[in-house]
Amino acid sequence: MKKILFAIVLSTLCSLVAAQGNDVAAPKWTAKAQKSIVALIAYDRNNEMLHEGTATYISNDGVAVTDYATLRNAYSAVVVDADGRKSNVVRILGADETYGVVKFLTDNRKSTPLPLAAATDGATGTTAYALPYYKGKRTTCPAAQIEKKDAVEGTYAYYTLNAAFAQTCNGAPLLSSRGELLGIVQSPFGGKSYATDARFAQSLSIAAIQSKSATLALDNIHMPKGLPDSKEESLVYLYFKSRSADNDEYIDLLNLFVATYPDVAEGYLRRATPLIDLQQFDNADRDLQTYLRLASDKAAAHASVADVIYTKLRYQPTPEYPAWTYDIAVSHIDQSISATQAHLAAATTDSLRNAIDANLLKYQLQKALILTAKQDDSGAIAIYDDINNGPHRSPATLYASSMAHQARGDSLSLCIQLLDSAIALFPTPKPQEAANYYLRRAELLAACNRNRESVADYNQFCYLNNNNVTPAFYYERFAVEKQGRMYQQALDDINLAIDGAPREPFYRLEKSGLLLIVNQLDECIATARECLALDPNNADALRIMGYAQLQQGDRTAARSTLQRAVDLGDEGAREIIDTYLK
């Protein structure tokens, strides 16, 4: 069916040649020019024909230009030359929405380019010819005079013609009297046709940071894209694509980069990560080995490989890949550390020593992180102790040591002491960066029942965050205040939690429980009712409300409320009935 449709399209393109206005005898160079002109057929995501038009080869290796409208929203496309040979469009090399042109690459590596006209050609008043795709010998072709030649970006031209070509000329080449390519014909408007300078179309490229017009055009063509012209800009472009493209598109670009720059190590490292996401672990491992072989900085390369393996094990543990273990990751980072220590010993200047020492610290911390994931907390602690006993002691390394000691099961007092030292290293007044240190210490202090000290740290965390905290934070502080019998502060905090999450029944439940403790029975019952309005089957709220009613002496209401909780399976409510209401 697709072949039949394809034949119909070609027939249409051949028969609907512009016949309005200014058909003239075909110049003698027409037959030669036709070798460079192809039919362009674009397809949608379902492989149904979307648009047809004309494109023109501008290189001998398959690069062509056309109008943007023909490829807009396309997911694939083919071209057909004057002899009926079909080639696939394989990549979009550049596009511009404002001036309506696209440059693309086909898989025809023996194309015949149409020579570009000089910048001085196409003067106003001269005749130009539109030459849409035509299979067969052409005896006439549309022609018009160039009425106006405007500047585009100071270098290129935008042509206004004194007659309107037929719609079938859209995307066709506009040629000079010598048969050289002046521009790409655009849609007619107001009885005139227009053309964008072919030199502008030729200049189109993929850039790491695209213009708005290019971005819009490229986003609306759903076909594989090319890379920027330089290795350096391509790496920047790949970085941005890693954050926005899906795996298939990103890997396609990485494959192109590796094919274009096979000796650049970075391409293999970057390709390994999406291959892991696709569970192509053998391919990823081969890329890492190639990266290690090509990388000039072996210490940094081994650290990067260690990080890739660690990330896979930590965040994608299944399916397992036996070739990658935490021990393998440690062996790579050990090679980084050993090489860096050797470089440090050989350094001859202070500035060089400082730079190498900074890298050594980075690798040591990376090893500690891997050992922690491996659950070798003692190994991680040994690294942190070594750092914390030297010039690189910092709040972050003390914090990490505290976490490692807790993971090993050491005393919370020791963990708190390390956080004390970390907080002491911050200047006074404390920066916002210290907030999480106070929060962590507050949690440990609460675990040791040092509740008032814990609340003080919660307060400091809140202060350093300019009171920009969540309802969950207020609840956490409420729980510590309640445990420390700081009931008024606890009541204030649970009210703040409720204000921040008014549709959350749990906070009202906790408030009702506190009000029962402090014997504010009317408020307790009212708050429990609010909770039940949000969650009618909350057995805890029914039990608290029933017990408060019992405390008020309303045995009838208490029995009814508690029985509702029992009906919901609450054994605590049943125990209250059996104890006080039999």
FIVEXVO-973223 format. One record per residue (C-alpha): residue number from 1; residue in one letter; chain; y, x, z. Coordinates in Angstrom, 1 decimal, padded with zeros to 4 digits. Example, Ala and Ser with C-alpha at 12.3 -4.5 7.8 and 13.67 -1.06 7.14 Angstrom:
FIVEXVO-973223
- 1|A|A|-004.5|012.3|007.8;
- 2|S|A|-001.1|013.7|007.1;
end
This chain:
FIVEXVO-973223
- 1|M|A|000.0|000.0|000.0;
- 2|K|A|002.3|002.8|000.9;
- 3|K|A|001.7|004.5|-002.5;
- 4|I|A|002.5|001.2|-004.3;
- 5|L|A|005.7|000.9|-002.3;
- 6|F|A|006.6|004.5|-003.0;
- 7|A|A|006.2|003.9|-006.8;
- 8|I|A|008.4|000.8|-006.6;
- 9|V|A|011.1|002.8|-004.8;
- 10|L|A|011.1|005.5|-007.4;
- 11|S|A|011.3|003.0|-010.1;
- 12|T|A|014.2|001.3|-008.4;
- 13|L|A|016.0|004.6|-008.0;
- 14|C|A|015.5|005.4|-011.6;
- 15|S|A|016.7|002.0|-012.9;
- 16|L|A|019.6|001.3|-010.7;
- 17|V|A|021.7|004.1|-011.9;
- 18|A|A|025.5|003.6|-011.7;
- 19|A|A|026.6|001.6|-014.6;
- 20|Q|A|029.9|000.3|-013.4;
- 21|G|A|033.3|001.8|-014.3;
- 22|N|A|033.2|005.1|-015.9;
- 23|D|A|029.8|006.1|-017.4;
- 24|V|A|030.3|009.0|-019.7;
- 25|A|A|028.0|011.1|-021.9;
- 26|A|A|026.0|013.4|-019.7;
- 27|P|A|027.3|017.0|-019.8;
- 28|K|A|025.0|019.7|-021.3;
- 29|W|A|024.2|021.1|-017.8;
- 30|T|A|022.8|017.7|-016.6;
- 31|A|A|019.2|018.6|-017.3;
- 32|K|A|019.4|021.8|-015.4;
- 33|A|A|021.2|020.1|-012.5;
- 34|Q|A|018.5|017.5|-012.3;
- 35|K|A|016.0|020.1|-011.2;
- 36|S|A|018.0|020.4|-007.9;
- 37|I|A|018.4|016.7|-007.3;
- 38|V|A|015.7|014.7|-005.4;
- 39|A|A|015.0|011.2|-004.3;
- 40|L|A|015.1|010.8|-000.6;
- 41|I|A|013.0|008.1|001.1;
- 42|A|A|013.3|007.6|004.9;
- 43|Y|A|010.8|005.7|007.1;
- 44|D|A|011.1|004.0|010.5;
- 45|R|A|008.8|004.5|013.6;
- 46|N|A|006.2|002.2|012.0;
- 47|N|A|006.1|004.3|008.8;
- 48|E|A|007.8|001.5|006.9;
- 49|M|A|010.5|002.3|004.4;
- 50|L|A|014.0|002.3|006.0;
- 51|H|A|016.4|003.7|003.4;
- 52|E|A|016.3|005.4|000.0;
- 53|G|A|018.9|007.7|-001.5;
- 54|T|A|019.6|011.0|-003.2;
- 55|A|A|019.6|014.6|-001.8;
- 56|T|A|020.4|018.0|-003.3;
- 57|Y|A|018.8|021.3|-002.8;
- 58|I|A|021.2|024.1|-001.9;
- 59|S|A|018.8|026.9|-001.3;
- 60|N|A|015.6|028.2|-002.9;
- 61|D|A|013.5|027.7|000.3;
- 62|G|A|013.8|023.9|000.7;
- 63|V|A|017.2|023.3|002.3;
- 64|A|A|018.9|020.2|001.1;
- 65|V|A|022.0|018.0|001.9;
- 66|T|A|022.5|014.3|001.8;
- 67|D|A|024.6|011.5|003.3;
- 68|Y|A|024.0|010.6|007.0;
- 69|A|A|023.5|006.9|006.3;
- 70|T|A|020.2|007.6|004.4;
- 71|L|A|018.6|009.3|007.4;
- 72|R|A|020.2|007.3|010.2;
- 73|N|A|017.4|005.9|012.5;
- 74|A|A|014.7|007.6|010.5;
- 75|Y|A|011.5|009.0|012.1;
- 76|S|A|010.2|010.7|008.9;
- 77|A|A|011.3|011.3|005.3;
- 78|V|A|010.1|012.7|002.0;
- 79|V|A|011.8|013.9|-001.1;
- 80|V|A|010.6|013.6|-004.7;
- 81|D|A|011.9|015.9|-007.5;
- 82|A|A|012.5|015.1|-011.1;
- 83|D|A|008.9|016.0|-012.0;
- 84|G|A|007.5|013.6|-009.4;
- 85|R|A|006.5|016.3|-006.9;
- 86|K|A|006.7|015.1|-003.3;
- 87|S|A|007.8|017.2|-000.3;
- 88|N|A|008.1|016.4|003.4;
- 89|V|A|011.3|016.6|005.3;
- 90|V|A|010.3|018.9|008.2;
- 91|R|A|013.5|019.6|010.2;
- 92|I|A|017.1|018.4|010.5;
- 93|L|A|019.3|021.5|010.4;
- 94|G|A|022.6|019.8|011.2;
- 95|A|A|024.5|016.5|010.9;
- 96|D|A|027.9|015.1|011.3;
- 97|E|A|028.6|011.4|011.9;
- 98|T|A|032.4|011.5|011.2;
- 99|Y|A|032.0|013.0|007.7;
- 100|G|A|028.6|011.4|007.0;
- 101|V|A|026.5|014.4|005.9;
- 102|V|A|023.2|015.9|006.9;
- 103|K|A|021.5|019.2|006.2;
- 104|F|A|017.7|019.3|006.4;
- 105|L|A|014.7|021.5|005.5;
- 106|T|A|011.7|020.4|003.4;
- 107|D|A|008.3|022.1|003.1;
- 108|N|A|009.1|023.0|-000.6;
- 109|R|A|009.5|026.7|-000.5;
- 110|K|A|010.3|027.1|-004.2;
- 111|S|A|013.2|024.7|-004.6;
- 112|T|A|015.9|025.1|-007.2;
- 113|P|A|019.4|025.2|-005.6;
- 114|L|A|022.5|023.7|-007.2;
- 115|P|A|025.2|026.3|-007.1;
- 116|L|A|028.2|025.5|-004.8;
- 117|A|A|031.6|025.1|-006.4;
- 118|A|A|034.4|027.5|-005.2;
- 119|A|A|036.9|026.3|-002.6;
- 120|T|A|039.5|026.3|-005.4;
- 121|D|A|037.5|023.9|-007.6;
- 122|G|A|037.9|020.2|-007.4;
- 123|A|A|041.6|020.0|-008.0;
- 124|T|A|043.4|016.7|-008.2;
- 125|G|A|043.4|015.2|-011.6;
- 126|T|A|040.1|016.9|-012.7;
- 127|T|A|037.0|015.0|-013.6;
- 128|A|A|034.0|015.0|-011.3;
- 129|Y|A|030.5|013.6|-011.9;
- 130|A|A|028.1|011.8|-009.6;
- 131|L|A|024.5|012.5|-010.4;
- 132|P|A|022.0|010.3|-008.4;
- 133|Y|A|018.3|011.0|-008.7;
- 134|Y|A|016.9|010.1|-012.1;
- 135|K|A|013.4|010.7|-013.4;
- 136|G|A|013.7|011.4|-017.1;
- 137|K|A|016.3|012.6|-019.6;
- 138|R|A|019.7|011.3|-018.7;
- 139|T|A|022.1|010.5|-021.5;
- 140|T|A|025.0|009.2|-019.4;
- 141|C|A|026.3|009.7|-015.9;
- 142|P|A|029.1|008.2|-013.7;
- 143|A|A|032.4|010.1|-013.7;
- 144|A|A|035.8|009.7|-012.1;
- 145|Q|A|038.9|011.7|-011.5;
- 146|I|A|039.7|013.4|-008.2;
- 147|E|A|042.7|011.4|-007.0;
- 148|K|A|043.2|013.2|-003.7;
- 149|K|A|041.9|016.3|-001.9;
- 150|D|A|042.4|016.3|001.9;
- 151|A|A|041.7|019.2|004.2;
- 152|V|A|038.7|019.0|006.6;
- 153|E|A|038.8|021.4|009.6;
- 154|G|A|041.3|023.5|007.7;
- 155|T|A|038.7|025.0|005.4;
- 156|Y|A|036.8|022.2|003.6;
- 157|A|A|037.8|019.3|001.4;
- 158|Y|A|037.4|015.5|001.5;
- 159|Y|A|037.7|014.0|-002.0;
- 160|T|A|039.1|010.6|-002.9;
- 161|L|A|038.1|009.5|-006.4;
- 162|N|A|040.0|007.0|-008.5;
- 163|A|A|036.9|004.8|-009.2;
- 164|A|A|034.1|003.3|-007.1;
- 165|F|A|030.6|004.6|-007.9;
- 166|A|A|027.6|002.3|-007.4;
- 167|Q|A|025.9|002.2|-004.1;
- 168|T|A|022.9|004.0|-005.6;
- 169|C|A|025.2|007.1|-005.9;
- 170|N|A|025.5|007.3|-002.1;
- 171|G|A|024.3|010.8|-001.1;
- 172|A|A|024.3|012.0|-004.7;
- 173|P|A|026.0|015.3|-005.5;
- 174|L|A|029.5|015.3|-006.9;
- 175|L|A|029.7|017.9|-009.5;
- 176|S|A|032.5|019.8|-011.2;
- 177|S|A|033.0|020.1|-014.9;
- 178|R|A|030.9|023.3|-014.8;
- 179|G|A|028.0|021.5|-013.1;
- 180|E|A|028.6|023.1|-009.7;
- 181|L|A|028.3|021.2|-006.4;
- 182|L|A|031.6|019.9|-005.1;
- 183|G|A|030.6|017.3|-002.5;
- 184|I|A|028.3|014.6|-001.2;
- 185|V|A|029.2|011.1|-002.4;
- 186|Q|A|029.9|008.6|000.4;
- 187|S|A|029.9|004.8|000.4;
- 188|P|A|032.7|003.3|-001.8;
- 189|F|A|035.5|001.4|-000.2;
- 190|G|A|038.5|-000.5|-001.6;
- 191|G|A|037.7|000.3|-005.2;
- 192|K|A|037.4|004.0|-004.7;
- 193|S|A|034.6|006.5|-003.9;
- 194|Y|A|034.8|009.4|-001.5;
- 195|A|A|032.9|012.7|-001.1;
- 196|T|A|032.6|015.3|001.7;
- 197|D|A|032.8|018.9|000.7;
- 198|A|A|029.3|020.3|000.1;
- 199|R|A|030.4|023.6|001.7;
- 200|F|A|031.0|021.6|004.9;
- 201|A|A|027.5|020.2|004.6;
- 202|Q|A|026.1|023.7|004.0;
- 203|S|A|027.9|025.0|007.1;
- 204|L|A|026.3|022.4|009.4;
- 205|S|A|024.0|023.9|012.0;
- 206|I|A|022.4|023.1|015.4;
- 207|A|A|024.6|024.4|018.2;
- 208|A|A|023.8|024.9|021.9;
- 209|I|A|026.8|022.7|022.7;
- 210|Q|A|027.3|020.2|020.0;
- 211|S|A|030.5|018.3|019.0;
- 212|K|A|030.5|014.6|019.8;
- 213|S|A|030.2|013.7|016.1;
- 214|A|A|027.2|016.1|015.7;
- 215|T|A|025.5|014.8|018.9;
- 216|L|A|025.8|011.2|017.8;
- 217|A|A|024.4|011.9|014.4;
- 218|L|A|021.5|014.1|015.6;
- 219|D|A|020.6|011.6|018.3;
- 220|N|A|020.3|008.8|015.7;
- 221|I|A|017.9|010.8|013.5;
- 222|H|A|014.5|010.8|015.3;
- 223|M|A|013.0|013.7|013.4;
- 224|P|A|012.3|017.3|014.5;
- 225|K|A|015.4|019.5|014.7;
- 226|G|A|016.0|023.1|014.0;
- 227|L|A|017.4|025.8|016.2;
- 228|P|A|020.8|027.4|016.3;
- 229|D|A|021.3|030.4|014.1;
- 230|S|A|021.1|033.1|016.8;
- 231|K|A|018.5|034.1|019.3;
- 232|E|A|021.0|034.0|022.2;
- 233|E|A|022.3|030.5|021.3;
- 234|S|A|018.8|029.2|020.7;
- 235|L|A|017.8|030.2|024.3;
- 236|V|A|020.8|028.3|025.6;
- 237|Y|A|020.0|025.3|023.4;
- 238|L|A|016.4|025.4|024.7;
- 239|Y|A|017.6|025.4|028.3;
- 240|F|A|019.6|022.2|027.7;
- 241|K|A|016.7|020.6|025.8;
- 242|S|A|014.4|021.4|028.7;
- 243|R|A|016.4|019.0|030.8;
- 244|S|A|016.7|016.2|028.3;
- 245|A|A|013.9|016.3|025.7;
- 246|D|A|010.4|014.9|026.1;
- 247|N|A|007.5|017.4|026.2;
- 248|D|A|006.6|016.9|022.5;
- 249|E|A|010.1|017.6|021.3;
- 250|Y|A|010.6|020.5|023.6;
- 251|I|A|007.3|022.1|022.7;
- 252|D|A|008.1|021.7|019.0;
- 253|L|A|011.3|023.6|019.5;
- 254|L|A|009.6|026.3|021.6;
- 255|N|A|006.9|026.7|018.9;
- 256|L|A|009.7|027.1|016.4;
- 257|F|A|011.5|029.6|018.6;
- 258|V|A|008.3|031.7|019.0;
- 259|A|A|007.6|031.5|015.3;
- 260|T|A|011.1|032.6|014.6;
- 261|Y|A|011.3|035.3|017.3;
- 262|P|A|007.7|036.4|018.0;
- 263|D|A|008.8|039.5|019.9;
- 264|V|A|011.1|037.7|022.3;
- 265|A|A|009.2|037.4|025.6;
- 266|E|A|011.3|034.6|027.0;
- 267|G|A|009.9|032.1|024.5;
- 268|Y|A|006.4|032.4|025.8;
- 269|L|A|007.4|032.0|029.4;
- 270|R|A|009.4|028.9|028.6;
- 271|R|A|006.6|027.4|026.6;
- 272|A|A|004.1|027.8|029.5;
- 273|T|A|005.6|025.2|031.7;
- 274|P|A|005.4|022.2|029.3;
- 275|L|A|001.9|023.3|028.3;
- 276|I|A|001.0|023.1|032.0;
- 277|D|A|002.4|019.5|032.1;
- 278|L|A|000.1|018.7|029.2;
- 279|Q|A|-002.8|020.4|031.0;
- 280|Q|A|-003.2|022.9|028.3;
- 281|F|A|-003.8|025.6|030.9;
- 282|D|A|-005.6|028.1|028.6;
- 283|N|A|-002.7|028.1|026.2;
- 284|A|A|-000.2|028.4|029.0;
- 285|D|A|-002.2|031.4|030.4;
- 286|R|A|-002.2|033.1|027.0;
- 287|D|A|001.6|032.6|026.8;
- 288|L|A|002.0|034.2|030.2;
- 289|Q|A|-000.1|037.2|029.3;
- 290|T|A|002.0|037.6|026.1;
- 291|Y|A|005.2|037.3|028.1;
- 292|L|A|004.0|040.0|030.5;
- 293|R|A|003.1|042.3|027.6;
- 294|L|A|006.5|041.8|025.8;
- 295|A|A|008.8|041.7|028.8;
- 296|S|A|010.8|044.9|029.4;
- 297|D|A|011.5|044.2|033.1;
- 298|K|A|007.9|044.1|034.4;
- 299|A|A|009.0|043.4|038.0;
- 300|A|A|010.9|040.3|037.0;
- 301|A|A|008.2|039.2|034.6;
- 302|H|A|005.4|039.4|037.3;
- 303|A|A|007.7|037.4|039.6;
- 304|S|A|008.2|034.7|037.0;
- 305|V|A|004.5|034.5|036.3;
- 306|A|A|003.9|034.2|040.1;
- 307|D|A|006.4|031.4|040.2;
- 308|V|A|004.8|029.5|037.4;
- 309|I|A|001.4|029.7|039.0;
- 310|Y|A|002.8|028.8|042.4;
- 311|T|A|004.6|025.8|041.0;
- 312|K|A|001.4|024.5|039.3;
- 313|L|A|-000.7|024.9|042.4;
- 314|R|A|002.0|023.4|044.7;
- 315|Y|A|003.1|020.4|042.6;
- 316|Q|A|000.2|019.8|040.2;
- 317|P|A|-002.9|020.8|042.2;
- 318|T|A|-005.3|018.7|040.1;
- 319|P|A|-006.9|019.3|037.8;
- 320|E|A|-007.7|022.7|039.1;
- 321|Y|A|-007.5|025.8|036.8;
- 322|P|A|-009.8|028.4|038.3;
- 323|A|A|-007.9|031.3|036.7;
- 324|W|A|-004.9|030.5|038.8;
- 325|T|A|-005.0|030.7|042.5;
- 326|Y|A|-002.6|031.6|045.3;
- 327|D|A|-004.2|035.0|045.5;
- 328|I|A|-003.4|035.6|041.8;
- 329|A|A|000.2|034.5|042.4;
- 330|V|A|000.4|036.9|045.4;
- 331|S|A|-001.1|039.7|043.3;
- 332|H|A|001.7|039.2|040.7;
- 333|I|A|004.5|039.2|043.3;
- 334|D|A|003.0|042.2|044.9;
- 335|Q|A|003.3|044.0|041.6;
- 336|S|A|007.0|043.0|041.5;
- 337|I|A|007.5|044.2|045.0;
- 338|S|A|005.8|047.6|044.4;
- 339|A|A|007.7|048.2|041.2;
- 340|T|A|011.0|047.3|042.8;
- 341|Q|A|010.3|049.6|045.8;
- 342|A|A|009.6|052.4|043.4;
- 343|H|A|012.9|051.7|041.6;
- 344|L|A|014.7|051.6|044.9;
- 345|A|A|013.4|055.0|045.9;
- 346|A|A|014.5|056.5|042.6;
- 347|A|A|018.0|054.9|042.6;
- 348|T|A|020.8|057.4|042.6;
- 349|T|A|023.9|055.3|043.3;
- 350|D|A|024.8|052.9|046.1;
- 351|S|A|025.7|050.1|043.6;
- 352|L|A|022.3|050.5|041.9;
- 353|R|A|020.5|050.6|045.3;
- 354|N|A|022.3|047.4|046.4;
- 355|A|A|021.3|045.6|043.2;
- 356|I|A|017.6|046.7|043.4;
- 357|D|A|017.6|045.9|047.1;
- 358|A|A|018.8|042.3|046.4;
- 359|N|A|015.9|041.9|044.0;
- 360|L|A|013.4|043.3|046.5;
- 361|L|A|014.6|040.7|049.1;
- 362|K|A|014.2|037.9|046.5;
- 363|Y|A|010.6|039.0|045.8;
- 364|Q|A|009.8|039.3|049.5;
- 365|L|A|011.0|035.7|050.1;
- 366|Q|A|009.1|034.5|047.1;
- 367|K|A|005.9|036.0|048.5;
- 368|A|A|006.5|034.4|051.9;
- 369|L|A|006.9|031.0|050.1;
- 370|I|A|003.6|031.5|048.3;
- 371|L|A|001.9|032.6|051.5;
- 372|T|A|003.2|029.5|053.2;
- 373|A|A|001.8|027.3|050.4;
- 374|K|A|-001.5|029.2|050.8;
- 375|Q|A|-001.3|028.3|054.5;
- 376|D|A|-001.2|032.0|055.4;
- 377|D|A|001.5|031.4|058.0;
- 378|S|A|000.9|034.7|059.7;
- 379|G|A|001.5|036.6|056.5;
- 380|A|A|004.7|034.6|055.9;
- 381|I|A|005.8|035.3|059.5;
- 382|A|A|005.2|039.0|059.0;
- 383|I|A|007.6|039.0|056.0;
- 384|Y|A|010.2|037.0|057.8;
- 385|D|A|010.0|039.2|060.9;
- 386|D|A|010.5|042.3|058.8;
- 387|I|A|013.6|040.8|057.1;
- 388|N|A|015.0|039.4|060.4;
- 389|N|A|014.8|042.8|062.0;
- 390|G|A|016.8|044.3|059.2;
- 391|P|A|020.2|044.0|057.5;
- 392|H|A|019.2|041.0|055.5;
- 393|R|A|018.7|038.8|058.6;
- 394|S|A|020.3|035.4|057.8;
- 395|P|A|020.4|031.8|058.9;
- 396|A|A|018.0|030.9|056.0;
- 397|T|A|015.4|033.6|056.9;
- 398|L|A|015.5|032.6|060.6;
- 399|Y|A|015.1|028.9|059.7;
- 400|A|A|012.2|029.7|057.4;
- 401|S|A|010.6|031.8|060.2;
- 402|S|A|011.0|028.8|062.6;
- 403|M|A|009.2|026.6|060.1;
- 404|A|A|006.4|029.1|059.7;
- 405|H|A|005.9|029.5|063.4;
- 406|Q|A|005.7|025.7|063.8;
- 407|A|A|003.2|025.5|061.0;
- 408|R|A|001.0|028.1|062.7;
- 409|G|A|001.1|026.0|065.9;
- 410|D|A|003.3|028.3|068.0;
- 411|S|A|005.4|027.0|070.8;
- 412|L|A|008.3|024.7|070.0;
- 413|S|A|010.4|026.8|072.3;
- 414|L|A|010.0|029.8|070.1;
- 415|C|A|010.9|027.7|067.0;
- 416|I|A|014.0|026.4|068.8;
- 417|Q|A|015.0|030.0|069.7;
- 418|L|A|014.9|031.0|066.1;
- 419|L|A|017.1|028.1|065.2;
- 420|D|A|019.5|029.0|068.0;
- 421|S|A|019.8|032.5|066.4;
- 422|A|A|020.2|031.0|062.9;
- 423|I|A|023.0|028.7|064.1;
- 424|A|A|024.7|031.5|066.0;
- 425|L|A|025.0|033.5|062.8;
- 426|F|A|027.3|030.8|061.2;
- 427|P|A|031.0|031.3|061.8;
- 428|T|A|033.1|029.1|064.0;
- 429|P|A|034.1|026.4|063.2;
- 430|K|A|030.6|025.7|061.7;
- 431|P|A|030.5|025.1|057.9;
- 432|Q|A|028.8|022.0|056.4;
- 433|E|A|025.9|024.3|055.4;
- 434|A|A|024.9|024.4|059.1;
- 435|A|A|024.4|020.7|059.3;
- 436|N|A|020.7|020.8|058.4;
- 437|Y|A|020.1|023.5|061.0;
- 438|Y|A|021.4|021.2|063.7;
- 439|L|A|019.3|018.4|062.4;
- 440|R|A|016.1|020.5|062.5;
- 441|R|A|016.9|021.7|066.0;
- 442|A|A|017.6|018.1|067.1;
- 443|E|A|014.1|017.0|065.9;
- 444|L|A|012.5|019.9|067.8;
- 445|L|A|014.5|019.3|071.0;
- 446|A|A|013.4|015.6|070.9;
- 447|A|A|009.8|016.7|070.5;
- 448|C|A|010.3|018.7|073.7;
- 449|N|A|011.9|015.7|075.5;
- 450|R|A|015.2|017.5|075.7;
- 451|N|A|016.8|014.3|074.6;
- 452|R|A|020.4|014.8|075.6;
- 453|E|A|020.5|018.3|073.9;
- 454|S|A|018.9|016.6|070.9;
- 455|V|A|021.6|013.9|070.7;
- 456|A|A|024.2|016.6|070.9;
- 457|D|A|022.7|018.3|067.8;
- 458|Y|A|022.5|014.9|066.0;
- 459|N|A|026.2|014.4|066.8;
- 460|Q|A|027.0|017.8|065.3;
- 461|F|A|025.1|017.0|062.2;
- 462|C|A|027.0|013.8|061.8;
- 463|Y|A|030.3|015.5|062.4;
- 464|L|A|029.6|018.2|059.8;
- 465|N|A|028.7|015.5|057.3;
- 466|N|A|032.0|013.7|058.0;
- 467|N|A|029.9|010.7|059.3;
- 468|N|A|028.5|010.3|055.8;
- 469|V|A|025.0|009.6|057.0;
- 470|T|A|022.3|007.0|056.3;
- 471|P|A|021.0|004.0|058.3;
- 472|A|A|017.8|006.0|058.8;
- 473|F|A|019.8|008.8|060.5;
- 474|Y|A|021.4|006.2|063.0;
- 475|Y|A|017.9|004.9|063.7;
- 476|E|A|016.6|008.4|064.4;
- 477|R|A|019.4|009.1|066.8;
- 478|F|A|018.9|005.7|068.4;
- 479|A|A|015.3|006.5|069.1;
- 480|V|A|016.2|009.7|070.9;
- 481|E|A|019.0|008.0|072.8;
- 482|K|A|016.6|005.3|073.8;
- 483|Q|A|014.0|007.8|075.0;
- 484|G|A|016.7|009.6|077.0;
- 485|R|A|017.9|006.3|078.6;
- 486|M|A|021.3|006.6|076.8;
- 487|Y|A|021.2|002.9|076.2;
- 488|Q|A|024.8|002.2|075.3;
- 489|Q|A|024.8|005.0|072.7;
- 490|A|A|021.4|003.7|071.4;
- 491|L|A|022.8|000.2|071.1;
- 492|D|A|025.8|001.5|069.2;
- 493|D|A|023.6|003.4|066.8;
- 494|I|A|021.2|000.6|066.0;
- 495|N|A|024.2|-001.6|065.3;
- 496|L|A|025.4|001.0|062.8;
- 497|A|A|021.9|001.1|061.2;
- 498|I|A|022.0|-002.7|060.9;
- 499|D|A|025.5|-002.6|059.4;
- 500|G|A|024.3|-000.1|056.8;
- 501|A|A|021.1|-002.0|055.9;
- 502|P|A|021.8|-005.7|056.8;
- 503|R|A|018.6|-006.9|054.9;
- 504|E|A|016.3|-004.6|056.8;
- 505|P|A|014.4|-006.6|059.5;
- 506|F|A|013.0|-003.5|061.2;
- 507|Y|A|016.4|-002.4|062.7;
- 508|R|A|017.0|-005.9|064.2;
- 509|L|A|013.5|-005.7|065.7;
- 510|E|A|014.3|-002.4|067.3;
- 511|K|A|017.6|-003.7|068.6;
- 512|S|A|015.9|-006.8|070.1;
- 513|G|A|013.4|-004.5|071.9;
- 514|L|A|016.2|-002.4|073.4;
- 515|L|A|018.1|-005.5|074.5;
- 516|L|A|014.9|-006.7|076.3;
- 517|I|A|014.7|-003.3|078.1;
- 518|V|A|018.3|-003.7|079.4;
- 519|N|A|017.7|-007.3|080.3;
- 520|Q|A|020.3|-008.7|077.8;
- 521|L|A|018.0|-011.7|077.2;
- 522|D|A|020.2|-014.1|075.3;
- 523|E|A|021.2|-011.3|072.8;
- 524|C|A|017.6|-010.2|072.6;
- 525|I|A|016.5|-013.7|071.6;
- 526|A|A|019.4|-014.1|069.1;
- 527|T|A|018.6|-010.7|067.5;
- 528|A|A|014.9|-011.5|067.3;
- 529|R|A|015.8|-014.8|065.5;
- 530|E|A|017.9|-012.8|063.0;
- 531|C|A|014.9|-010.5|062.4;
- 532|L|A|012.7|-013.6|061.8;
- 533|A|A|015.2|-015.1|059.4;
- 534|L|A|014.6|-012.0|057.3;
- 535|D|A|010.9|-011.7|058.0;
- 536|P|A|009.4|-015.0|059.3;
- 537|N|A|005.9|-013.6|059.9;
- 538|N|A|007.1|-010.6|062.0;
- 539|A|A|004.7|-010.9|065.0;
- 540|D|A|006.5|-008.1|066.9;
- 541|A|A|009.7|-010.1|066.8;
- 542|L|A|007.9|-013.2|068.0;
- 543|R|A|006.3|-011.3|070.9;
- 544|I|A|009.6|-009.8|072.0;
- 545|M|A|011.4|-013.2|071.8;
- 546|G|A|008.6|-015.0|073.6;
- 547|Y|A|008.6|-012.5|076.4;
- 548|A|A|012.4|-012.8|076.7;
- 549|Q|A|012.0|-016.6|076.9;
- 550|L|A|009.4|-016.1|079.6;
- 551|Q|A|011.8|-013.9|081.5;
- 552|Q|A|014.4|-016.6|081.3;
- 553|G|A|011.9|-019.0|082.8;
- 554|D|A|011.5|-021.1|079.6;
- 555|R|A|007.7|-021.2|079.7;
- 556|T|A|007.3|-023.9|077.1;
- 557|A|A|009.4|-022.1|074.5;
- 558|A|A|007.7|-018.8|075.5;
- 559|R|A|004.2|-020.3|075.0;
- 560|S|A|005.1|-021.7|071.6;
- 561|T|A|006.7|-018.5|070.4;
- 562|L|A|003.9|-016.3|071.7;
- 563|Q|A|001.3|-018.5|070.2;
- 564|R|A|002.9|-018.1|066.8;
- 565|A|A|002.5|-014.3|067.3;
- 566|V|A|-001.1|-014.8|068.3;
- 567|D|A|-001.8|-016.8|065.2;
- 568|L|A|-000.5|-013.8|063.2;
- 569|G|A|-003.0|-011.6|065.0;
- 570|D|A|-000.9|-010.0|067.7;
- 571|E|A|-003.1|-009.1|070.6;
- 572|G|A|-000.1|-008.1|072.8;
- 573|A|A|001.2|-011.7|072.7;
- 574|R|A|-002.3|-012.9|073.6;
- 575|E|A|-002.3|-010.6|076.6;
- 576|I|A|001.1|-011.9|077.8;
- 577|I|A|-000.2|-015.5|077.6;
- 578|D|A|-003.4|-014.7|079.4;
- 579|T|A|-001.4|-012.8|082.1;
- 580|Y|A|001.6|-015.0|082.7;
- 581|L|A|001.0|-018.4|081.2;
- 582|K|A|-002.6|-019.5|082.2;
end
